[in-house]
C-alpha cells in the first residue's frame, strides 16, 4: 500500500492527506466545496457489519449482551484480544452462510464453544438457494463438530436479564426469486435454538455516519441519486 501511494504521488502528482476523518471538521462535503473542490469521489468500501434483518425490519434483541458481529469478532481474535478457551462451556450460535460465517464458526469452536451455524440457504448444492460458502469450509465445519441448521432465518432474539438466551428460527422456504434476494418463510414451522453467544455474520455494508452527516441518505437509509 505504501509503495502504491508513493508511486501515485511521484507519477501523477497527487496530494495524499493521511489520517483524514471524512465527515468531521472541515472534511464535510460543504467544507470541501468551500476549499474549492468541484467533485468528491467517496471510495470508503464496506467496513461496517450488517445488522440482522427479518423482512424489512431489524431483528429485535441485537442490543443484548452476548450478541456480537463476525467481522468485529475476527478482528479481536486476529489481534490477540480473545484468550484461548474463551467460549468453553458456552453455546455459540453463528448466523450466516458465507465463508466468513464458517470462518467465525470454526474459530469459535477452536475457542471451546459448542457451535451451531444457522443459515437461510439450503444444503442442496445443485439448488439456486444453496449455501454460498465453499465446500472446503463446510466440510471443515463438519470435521470440527459444528452443527449446521440449514434453511432457517432469525425472527427474534430472546433475552433474559439483558443477555441473549435463544433465537426463534422460522423455516426459509426460498431465498431467491425473480427479484433476486427475497427470502420467504413458513412461520408455522418455527424452532427455538438456545445460545449463550450470538455472532451475526451476514455481510458488510458502508459506514453511514459521514453520509448521514452530509444528508446524502434518503428516509430509508439509502444513498440518494442526483440529490
PyMOL commands that set and color helices and strands:
alter all, ss='L'
color gray80, all
select helices_A, chain A and resi 2-12+29-34+70-78+99-110+135-143+209-213
alter helices_A, ss='H'
color red, helices_A
select strands_A, chain A and resi 48-49+53-54+57-58+67-69+91-95+114-118+147-149+156-160+163-177+180-194+197-200+204-205
alter strands_A, ss='S'
color yellow, strands_A
deselect
rebuild
show_as cartoon
